[in-house]
């Protein structure tokens, strides 16, 4: 097979409007510094109003505001990365829309305006929508199916399900799981989150970390790493990178 050399970054779990604006801009600035070929995003919007869970009356249920804010970040993304391939992965929060329509408004389920592609204007921003993305038949990017208690244990569960290297999110933690089998050496990344670390709906201090994942592909080889965002900054090559570097 032919191998596609590429640098891919993964920016996950924004959960607009419960995102961390500073962390999100830092992730964009860091990605710009890395000059990726492909950008993977997942869980940009929370869809809190469509959740099956009981709603907190103190939290606003303004779905249109969630959508508008998400689109504003998509617009920033495209200005920073006019030529990169951007892929939005399906996830449990995006599925909230489909489940809501099926359960509460089945008459509206087949309205084209209410599917994810049209509601989030993906064609306008030239964003692809996929369940998962597999690069070079060796590395799978997905939102994630498993939630385990400790860092990298969810990554281990994802690897055991997929049987190949990959990167996921979902648990809002950073972690790297490595394993050697007779069939080769494998690695799985937990890519952290870009949402607030002190949400009012989680008691105590959630075991979450902000950050992004990066995977470089050269021929049949790859190098996968995670990067932590602390206090709105990432350190790379003895340089502090933050959202102010975007000059927007």
Backbone bond lengths (Angstrom), bond angles and torsions (degrees), N, CA, C in turn:
res aa  C-N    CA-C-N  psi(-1)  N-CA   C-N-CA  omega(-1)  CA-C   N-CA-C  phi
1 X - - - 1.463 - - 1.524 109.94 -
2 X 1.340 116.25 157.77 1.445 120.44 174.53 1.512 110.45 -88.82
3 X 1.305 116.95 136.90 1.455 121.60 -179.40 1.528 110.05 -101.33
4 X 1.326 115.62 137.80 1.456 121.07 178.81 1.521 109.28 -100.59
5 X 1.337 116.29 111.86 1.461 119.64 174.36 1.526 108.79 -67.46
6 X 1.316 116.70 136.92 1.469 119.47 -177.44 1.515 110.43 -165.95
7 X 1.312 115.25 155.18 1.465 122.59 166.96 1.525 107.29 -112.62
8 X 1.316 115.99 125.51 1.468 121.82 -177.53 1.514 109.13 -122.69
9 X 1.335 116.85 131.29 1.463 121.52 174.07 1.529 108.88 -114.34
10 X 1.327 115.63 149.83 1.464 121.66 -178.98 1.524 109.39 -125.07
11 X 1.341 115.18 120.39 1.461 122.78 -179.40 1.525 107.75 -117.12
12 X 1.310 116.37 114.53 1.458 120.13 -164.98 1.525 113.74 -125.29
13 X 1.324 113.69 158.09 1.468 123.18 168.76 1.534 113.16 51.94
14 X 1.343 114.58 62.75 1.459 119.41 174.80 1.533 110.06 -76.95
15 X 1.308 115.14 -45.89 1.477 122.85 179.64 1.532 113.14 60.03
16 X 1.321 116.34 43.24 1.461 119.84 173.65 1.535 109.00 -52.65
17 X 1.338 120.48 130.13 1.466 128.54 13.40 1.531 114.31 -96.16
18 X 1.323 118.10 17.37 1.467 121.39 179.30 1.519 110.78 -101.59
19 X 1.335 115.27 27.21 1.452 122.47 179.45 1.527 110.43 -79.47
20 X 1.312 116.15 164.60 1.460 122.82 171.55 1.529 106.53 -102.31
21 X 1.307 116.12 104.64 1.466 121.18 -174.36 1.527 111.16 -57.35
22 X 1.327 117.15 -44.11 1.464 120.75 -178.42 1.522 111.06 -64.29
23 X 1.339 116.87 -43.96 1.466 120.48 179.99 1.524 111.13 -65.51
24 X 1.321 116.55 -38.72 1.458 120.58 -179.16 1.527 111.05 -65.83
25 X 1.327 117.27 -43.40 1.463 119.87 177.72 1.528 111.15 -66.23
26 X 1.333 116.71 -36.22 1.466 119.83 176.77 1.521 110.50 -64.13
27 X 1.322 116.82 -41.52 1.471 120.42 177.74 1.526 110.56 -61.22
28 X 1.338 117.01 -39.48 1.458 120.29 176.94 1.530 111.19 -65.71
29 X 1.344 116.13 -43.96 1.464 120.10 -179.54 1.522 111.03 -63.72
30 X 1.327 116.57 -41.68 1.460 120.89 178.56 1.526 110.94 -65.19
31 X 1.319 115.98 -40.88 1.466 119.92 177.69 1.523 110.47 -62.88
32 X 1.331 116.65 -40.41 1.471 120.21 177.35 1.526 110.16 -61.08
33 X 1.319 116.61 -40.67 1.464 122.28 178.38 1.535 110.68 -62.15
34 X 1.328 116.64 -36.36 1.460 121.80 -177.41 1.524 113.11 -78.69
35 X 1.330 117.65 -18.98 1.468 123.07 179.90 1.532 111.89 55.13
36 X 1.322 117.53 63.18 1.467 120.03 -178.03 1.531 111.89 -75.02
37 X 1.326 114.43 159.22 1.455 120.89 172.82 1.533 110.78 -90.83
38 X 1.332 115.61 -33.42 1.465 122.08 -178.25 1.523 108.46 -133.65
39 X 1.323 115.52 138.44 1.465 121.39 176.85 1.524 107.99 -119.04
40 X 1.325 115.90 124.09 1.459 122.08 177.40 1.527 107.88 -102.64
41 X 1.330 116.81 128.31 1.461 120.16 175.02 1.527 108.90 -126.56
42 X 1.314 115.53 148.52 1.457 119.07 174.39 1.521 109.80 -152.19
43 X 1.295 114.25 150.23 1.474 123.67 -178.60 1.539 112.49 57.60
44 X 1.338 118.51 47.38 1.464 118.71 178.35 1.522 112.64 -69.50
45 X 1.332 117.78 -28.60 1.460 121.80 -175.34 1.528 109.19 -120.53
46 X 1.317 116.31 145.45 1.471 120.34 -175.67 1.526 113.18 -83.09
47 X 1.348 117.19 -36.67 1.468 121.99 -174.14 1.535 110.85 55.60
48 X 1.329 114.96 42.02 1.473 120.38 -177.03 1.525 111.68 -58.87
49 X 1.319 117.16 -40.38 1.464 120.62 -177.58 1.521 112.52 -63.31
50 X 1.346 116.80 -21.52 1.461 120.66 -177.76 1.529 112.35 -99.17
51 X 1.323 116.69 3.86 1.459 120.29 -178.37 1.523 111.20 -65.44
52 X 1.328 115.65 147.13 1.463 120.96 176.53 1.523 111.97 -77.18
53 X 1.339 116.53 -12.82 1.459 120.71 -178.31 1.525 110.23 -80.73
54 X 1.320 116.48 159.46 1.461 121.13 178.22 1.517 109.93 -60.54
55 X 1.318 115.59 136.92 1.456 120.56 -177.57 1.526 110.86 -88.51
56 X 1.325 115.74 138.88 1.452 121.43 174.54 1.525 107.69 -78.39
57 X 1.345 118.59 119.63 1.468 119.83 -177.78 1.519 113.28 -63.28
58 X 1.342 117.65 -16.26 1.456 120.55 179.56 1.529 111.92 -80.74
59 X 1.336 116.83 -13.56 1.453 120.05 -179.16 1.527 109.96 -98.61
60 X 1.307 115.47 134.85 1.461 120.59 -177.14 1.519 110.61 -65.55
61 X 1.328 115.73 141.89 1.455 121.32 178.49 1.527 109.65 -111.81
62 X 1.304 115.35 57.43 1.456 120.91 -176.79 1.528 109.20 -103.50
63 X 1.309 115.99 88.34 1.457 121.01 -176.33 1.522 111.66 -64.21
64 X 1.323 117.39 -38.81 1.461 119.97 -179.66 1.526 110.82 -63.19
65 X 1.322 116.86 -36.94 1.465 119.94 178.16 1.532 110.87 -64.79
66 X 1.333 116.46 -40.39 1.466 120.32 176.21 1.534 110.44 -57.78
67 X 1.326 115.26 -46.79 1.466 120.30 -178.22 1.522 110.43 -64.89
68 X 1.327 117.31 -45.31 1.463 120.93 -178.13 1.527 111.50 -61.83
69 X 1.342 116.38 -41.82 1.463 119.69 179.08 1.521 111.04 -64.85
70 X 1.317 116.07 -41.67 1.464 120.27 179.13 1.523 110.42 -61.67
71 X 1.317 117.07 -44.00 1.463 120.98 179.32 1.526 111.63 -63.67
72 X 1.319 116.55 -33.80 1.465 119.25 178.76 1.531 110.59 -65.74
73 X 1.325 116.78 -36.23 1.469 119.53 176.62 1.526 111.09 -72.57
74 X 1.323 117.54 -36.41 1.463 119.62 174.29 1.532 109.87 -59.51
75 X 1.317 116.36 -39.23 1.458 120.80 -179.89 1.530 110.68 -63.85
76 X 1.345 116.61 -42.61 1.468 120.57 176.85 1.529 109.96 -62.23
77 X 1.330 115.43 -43.62 1.461 120.85 179.18 1.521 111.35 -54.37
78 X 1.327 115.87 -48.77 1.462 118.95 -176.11 1.523 112.39 -69.06
79 X 1.324 117.58 -29.14 1.463 119.73 176.68 1.529 110.40 -69.30
80 X 1.334 116.15 -37.13 1.458 120.42 -179.56 1.522 111.24 -77.10
81 X 1.335 115.43 -37.34 1.464 121.46 -176.08 1.527 109.84 -123.22
82 X 1.329 117.36 74.04 1.466 119.68 -174.24 1.526 114.24 -69.34
83 X 1.324 117.43 -23.46 1.463 119.72 -172.73 1.524 114.05 -117.45
84 X 1.316 117.94 -8.68 1.456 120.02 -177.66 1.523 111.85 -72.92
85 X 1.312 114.98 151.06 1.453 120.73 172.90 1.529 108.56 -77.79
86 X 1.330 117.38 126.08 1.459 122.36 179.72 1.523 108.67 -117.49
87 X 1.330 115.79 130.21 1.461 121.65 -177.41 1.522 109.19 -124.30
88 X 1.318 116.31 125.11 1.464 122.33 173.66 1.521 108.08 -97.88
89 X 1.338 116.28 124.75 1.456 120.98 179.09 1.520 110.86 -93.40
90 X 1.301 115.72 144.40 1.455 120.19 175.37 1.530 109.54 -67.12
91 X 1.336 116.40 155.95 1.464 120.07 -175.38 1.515 109.60 -160.02
92 X 1.321 115.32 172.00 1.465 120.02 -176.31 1.525 112.37 -63.50
93 X 1.332 118.52 -32.89 1.463 119.54 179.39 1.528 111.22 -74.98
94 X 1.311 118.01 -34.75 1.462 119.40 176.44 1.518 110.94 -68.90
95 X 1.319 116.85 -32.87 1.463 121.23 178.81 1.532 111.25 -66.76
96 X 1.342 116.87 -18.23 1.466 119.73 176.83 1.523 111.99 -55.27
97 X 1.326 117.13 -35.38 1.464 120.67 179.95 1.525 110.34 -63.74
98 X 1.324 117.20 -49.27 1.462 121.43 -178.93 1.530 110.85 -63.00
99 X 1.328 116.31 -43.49 1.462 119.64 -179.10 1.525 111.56 -65.01
100 X 1.335 116.11 -37.78 1.459 119.49 179.21 1.529 110.36 -64.45
101 X 1.319 116.08 -45.91 1.462 119.48 -179.36 1.527 111.08 -63.93
102 X 1.313 116.77 -40.65 1.474 120.11 179.74 1.522 111.20 -64.36
103 X 1.340 115.97 -42.33 1.452 119.68 -173.61 1.517 115.34 -87.72
104 X 1.349 116.61 -34.11 1.464 120.21 -172.64 1.527 113.57 -111.19
105 X 1.319 116.94 -25.86 1.472 119.36 -176.15 1.521 110.55 -145.10
106 X 1.324 118.22 59.98 1.473 120.47 -177.32 1.525 113.11 -59.85
107 X 1.339 116.88 -24.79 1.462 119.97 178.97 1.537 111.58 -64.30
108 X 1.354 116.20 -22.20 1.460 120.51 -177.35 1.526 113.12 -100.60
109 X 1.325 116.35 -1.34 1.468 120.78 -171.08 1.528 112.48 -58.16
110 X 1.323 117.24 -39.27 1.458 120.13 -174.69 1.532 113.64 -91.62
111 X 1.320 118.06 7.71 1.460 119.82 174.95 1.532 109.15 -69.28
112 X 1.322 116.76 121.90 1.462 120.16 -176.86 1.521 112.15 -61.96
113 X 1.327 116.48 -30.27 1.462 119.83 -178.13 1.514 112.60 -66.26
114 X 1.333 117.04 -18.64 1.457 120.66 -174.29 1.527 113.20 -103.13
115 X 1.331 119.01 10.31 1.461 117.60 172.79 1.530 109.76 -88.60
116 X 1.320 116.04 162.07 1.458 121.15 -174.32 1.526 111.70 -57.26
117 X 1.314 116.58 -42.26 1.462 120.60 -176.32 1.526 111.56 -58.73
118 X 1.322 116.72 -42.65 1.461 120.09 -177.66 1.526 112.28 -85.64
119 X 1.322 117.01 -37.71 1.455 120.12 -178.35 1.526 111.40 -62.79
120 X 1.337 116.44 -37.30 1.466 120.78 179.78 1.526 112.44 -99.13
121 X 1.336 116.57 10.58 1.468 122.72 172.51 1.533 112.41 52.93
122 X 1.334 116.23 46.20 1.459 120.47 -175.25 1.524 112.58 -64.62
123 X 1.316 118.37 -35.54 1.471 119.99 177.84 1.519 111.18 -63.64
124 X 1.319 116.74 -40.58 1.466 121.04 178.98 1.529 111.28 -57.62
125 X 1.325 116.57 -39.92 1.465 120.91 -177.39 1.532 112.53 -95.61
126 X 1.332 116.04 3.97 1.468 121.40 -179.25 1.526 110.87 54.97
127 X 1.324 114.97 49.37 1.460 122.58 177.62 1.521 108.88 -108.28
128 X 1.315 116.61 125.85 1.459 121.32 177.02 1.540 109.41 -80.50
129 X 1.323 115.97 151.27 1.464 121.52 178.21 1.518 109.06 -121.07
130 X 1.345 116.42 120.13 1.458 121.08 -176.65 1.536 110.23 -137.26
131 X 1.320 114.64 155.71 1.469 119.37 172.59 1.525 109.67 -71.04
132 X 1.309 116.64 -49.30 1.462 123.71 175.12 1.528 107.32 -143.20
133 X 1.324 115.92 164.46 1.458 120.03 174.17 1.523 108.26 -129.80
134 X 1.325 116.81 125.92 1.462 122.33 179.36 1.524 108.40 -111.80
135 X 1.340 115.90 125.55 1.466 120.26 -179.47 1.529 109.69 -106.60
136 X 1.330 115.48 129.02 1.467 123.28 177.23 1.530 113.62 56.26
137 X 1.324 116.60 24.96 1.469 121.60 179.13 1.531 112.79 57.98
138 X 1.348 116.48 20.86 1.465 118.48 -176.00 1.523 113.29 -131.15
139 X 1.331 117.35 -13.47 1.466 119.65 -172.88 1.522 108.36 -145.21
140 X 1.336 116.61 124.11 1.459 121.23 -177.20 1.527 110.41 -109.39
141 X 1.325 115.77 133.90 1.462 122.91 173.80 1.528 107.53 -105.83
142 X 1.322 117.31 129.40 1.456 122.48 -179.61 1.525 108.66 -149.13
143 X 1.358 115.80 166.72 1.459 117.18 176.64 1.522 110.62 -74.05
144 X 1.311 117.28 -46.95 1.460 120.16 177.70 1.513 111.87 131.31
145 X 1.316 115.76 146.42 1.465 122.63 -178.33 1.519 113.29 -116.84
146 X 1.332 117.56 -18.01 1.459 120.25 -170.83 1.522 111.64 -117.90
147 X 1.336 115.08 147.03 1.463 121.97 174.67 1.524 107.67 -127.11
148 X 1.321 116.13 109.96 1.456 121.93 176.51 1.528 108.90 -113.32
149 X 1.312 116.66 167.31 1.462 120.87 -167.70 1.520 113.74 -74.99
150 X 1.335 118.12 -35.87 1.459 120.61 -170.31 1.529 111.56 -115.93
151 X 1.330 114.64 159.30 1.458 121.58 178.95 1.520 110.92 -55.58
152 X 1.329 115.30 133.47 1.468 125.56 177.35 1.518 114.06 76.25
153 X 1.334 118.93 -8.82 1.466 118.86 177.23 1.528 111.07 -76.12
154 X 1.311 117.50 -30.91 1.466 119.93 172.19 1.526 109.59 -68.33
155 X 1.332 116.41 -37.50 1.466 120.56 176.59 1.524 110.38 -60.82
156 X 1.318 116.78 -40.95 1.465 121.01 178.03 1.528 110.58 -61.32
157 X 1.332 116.56 -43.15 1.465 120.46 179.29 1.523 111.24 -64.59
158 X 1.338 117.22 -40.11 1.459 120.69 178.63 1.535 110.42 -63.88
159 X 1.345 116.48 -42.77 1.466 119.43 178.54 1.525 110.68 -61.93
160 X 1.326 116.69 -43.21 1.463 119.32 -177.71 1.524 111.74 -65.04
161 X 1.335 116.82 -28.76 1.464 119.96 175.77 1.526 111.25 -75.19
162 X 1.329 116.98 -45.10 1.464 121.05 -172.00 1.520 113.17 -86.73
163 X 1.327 117.79 -30.18 1.458 120.20 -179.79 1.510 114.32 72.45
164 X 1.332 117.47 20.29 1.458 121.99 179.02 1.520 108.28 -152.85
165 X 1.318 117.01 170.09 1.457 121.25 178.16 1.520 110.31 -69.15
166 X 1.341 115.86 156.46 1.453 117.96 -179.70 1.510 113.26 -176.22
167 X 1.335 114.24 -175.29 1.452 122.18 178.84 1.521 108.83 -142.85
168 X 1.319 116.34 135.24 1.459 121.89 179.02 1.525 109.40 -138.14
169 X 1.321 114.74 -179.50 1.461 121.31 -179.46 1.528 107.31 -138.28
170 X 1.323 116.97 -120.47 1.459 123.17 169.95 1.527 113.85 74.14
171 X 1.353 118.07 -42.83 1.470 120.68 -175.42 1.521 112.57 -91.86
172 X 1.333 117.99 -4.02 1.467 123.37 178.35 1.528 112.60 63.28
173 X 1.333 117.26 23.29 1.457 121.14 179.11 1.518 110.47 -119.79
174 X 1.331 114.83 157.14 1.451 121.50 171.72 1.526 108.88 -98.44
175 X 1.314 116.33 137.33 1.452 119.92 178.13 1.512 110.93 -169.93
176 X 1.320 115.69 155.30 1.457 121.62 178.17 1.527 108.32 -135.18
177 X 1.319 115.96 121.83 1.456 121.85 -179.57 1.525 108.71 -112.87
178 X 1.336 116.17 124.90 1.457 121.33 179.30 1.514 109.21 -120.24
179 X 1.340 116.24 144.09 1.458 121.03 -179.45 1.525 109.21 -152.63
180 X 1.318 115.20 144.37 1.465 120.89 176.99 1.522 108.82 -115.66
181 X 1.320 115.64 127.03 1.458 122.64 177.99 1.529 108.67 -123.05
182 X 1.329 116.14 173.63 1.461 119.17 176.58 1.530 110.65 -59.77
183 X 1.342 115.37 -29.28 1.462 119.61 -178.33 1.510 114.32 -82.79
184 X 1.338 117.59 -3.72 1.457 118.97 177.57 1.515 113.07 140.43
185 X 1.326 115.33 -171.22 1.464 122.58 178.48 1.523 108.12 -105.92
186 X 1.325 115.93 133.21 1.454 121.70 -174.30 1.529 110.29 -127.46
187 X 1.338 113.79 156.86 1.466 119.08 177.81 1.520 109.29 -146.13
188 X 1.335 115.12 143.77 1.467 120.58 176.56 1.519 109.06 -132.90
189 X 1.325 115.87 133.70 1.455 122.36 -179.86 1.520 111.71 -104.63
190 X 1.329 116.29 138.88 1.468 122.78 160.90 1.519 105.84 -101.54
191 X 1.328 117.29 120.68 1.473 121.44 -164.15 1.521 115.31 -97.86
192 X 1.346 117.91 14.92 1.455 119.25 175.08 1.515 113.49 72.25
193 X 1.326 115.84 -160.38 1.466 121.17 -177.16 1.517 110.08 -144.55
194 X 1.336 115.25 170.36 1.463 121.98 175.87 1.521 110.41 -129.13
195 X 1.326 115.98 22.21 1.459 121.28 176.56 1.529 109.76 -95.58
196 X 1.311 116.94 174.15 1.457 121.34 178.45 1.525 110.24 -65.00
197 X 1.315 115.53 145.54 1.461 120.73 -178.62 1.522 113.18 -94.24
198 X 1.323 117.06 1.17 1.467 120.40 -179.87 1.528 110.62 -130.22
199 X 1.339 117.59 54.64 1.470 119.92 -177.32 1.519 111.11 -68.01
200 X 1.343 115.37 146.19 1.461 119.27 -177.85 1.520 112.79 -74.30
201 X 1.331 116.78 -10.56 1.460 119.47 -177.53 1.537 112.87 -95.18
202 X 1.337 117.42 1.57 1.466 121.23 176.46 1.520 108.45 -119.04
203 X 1.325 118.84 118.12 1.466 120.55 -179.89 1.525 111.36 -70.00
204 X 1.318 116.01 148.23 1.452 120.14 178.18 1.513 112.70 71.82
205 X 1.324 115.79 -148.08 1.461 122.09 -178.58 1.534 108.38 -110.34
206 X 1.321 118.07 109.55 1.469 119.58 179.78 1.525 111.35 -66.66
207 X 1.313 116.13 143.18 1.459 121.91 179.40 1.525 108.99 -83.89
208 X 1.326 114.90 70.08 1.455 122.41 -178.37 1.520 109.35 -120.23
209 X 1.324 116.54 154.36 1.453 121.94 174.93 1.527 109.35 -137.41
210 X 1.309 115.38 138.10 1.455 120.30 176.49 1.524 109.68 -86.09
211 X 1.320 115.99 142.71 1.452 118.92 178.49 1.512 111.54 170.07
212 X 1.325 115.53 -172.55 1.461 121.57 178.29 1.524 108.64 -140.30
213 X 1.332 116.25 166.67 1.451 122.12 174.25 1.514 110.64 -113.39
214 X 1.324 116.46 151.38 1.464 122.07 177.83 1.525 108.92 -138.27
215 X 1.333 115.97 136.01 1.457 120.88 177.24 1.523 108.37 -132.94
216 X 1.339 116.25 126.05 1.462 122.28 174.85 1.524 108.82 -103.66
217 X 1.319 115.88 133.15 1.460 122.37 178.15 1.528 109.16 -116.07
218 X 1.326 115.95 123.45 1.464 122.00 175.58 1.523 107.00 -131.81
219 X 1.335 116.20 109.60 1.456 119.89 -175.57 1.519 110.58 59.38
220 X 1.322 116.66 -130.65 1.460 120.80 -179.30 1.534 112.34 -91.93
221 X 1.324 116.37 13.05 1.462 121.31 -178.54 1.531 109.99 -112.93
222 X 1.341 115.85 157.71 1.460 120.22 173.86 1.525 109.64 -146.97
223 X 1.332 115.01 156.95 1.463 122.66 174.85 1.519 107.37 -130.63
224 X 1.339 117.19 120.76 1.469 122.19 -174.64 1.519 110.18 -118.85
225 X 1.343 116.03 131.85 1.455 121.47 -179.17 1.520 110.74 -143.15
226 X 1.333 116.27 158.11 1.462 122.22 170.32 1.527 109.03 -112.76
227 X 1.334 115.43 155.73 1.462 121.99 179.07 1.522 109.09 -131.98
228 X 1.320 115.90 129.16 1.456 122.20 -176.96 1.524 110.66 -87.68
229 X 1.331 116.53 135.82 1.463 122.51 171.11 1.525 107.25 -100.45
230 X 1.315 117.07 118.11 1.462 122.26 -179.20 1.521 108.39 -123.38
231 X 1.328 115.79 124.84 1.468 121.60 -178.39 1.526 111.39 53.24
232 X 1.324 115.55 38.45 1.457 120.23 175.96 1.508 114.90 75.29
233 X 1.339 117.56 19.18 1.463 120.13 -176.80 1.532 110.74 -138.19
234 X 1.330 115.12 151.23 1.459 123.24 172.16 1.528 107.72 -123.26
235 X 1.321 116.52 139.55 1.463 121.14 176.67 1.520 108.74 -104.32
236 X 1.322 116.64 127.76 1.466 122.04 175.86 1.522 108.48 -150.17
237 X 1.332 115.85 132.11 1.468 121.56 179.25 1.528 111.39 53.48
238 X 1.343 115.03 43.98 1.475 122.21 179.23 1.530 111.93 58.91
239 X 1.322 115.92 29.53 1.460 121.32 -179.57 1.523 109.50 -127.79
240 X 1.325 116.75 135.40 1.464 122.42 174.17 1.516 108.53 -87.95
241 X 1.323 116.30 124.73 1.456 121.67 -179.90 1.516 108.48 -116.25
242 X 1.329 116.95 130.54 1.472 120.95 175.43 1.515 110.12 -144.79
243 X 1.329 115.00 179.73 1.456 120.56 -174.78 1.509 114.56 -62.06
244 X 1.335 117.78 -23.08 1.463 120.20 179.76 1.524 112.35 -64.54
245 X 1.339 115.82 -21.20 1.456 119.69 179.38 1.529 112.99 -67.80
246 X 1.325 116.89 -14.94 1.457 120.29 -179.72 1.526 112.08 -75.23
247 X 1.353 116.71 -26.13 1.463 121.06 -179.01 1.533 111.57 56.73
248 X 1.335 116.43 47.65 1.465 119.51 178.04 1.521 110.07 -113.71
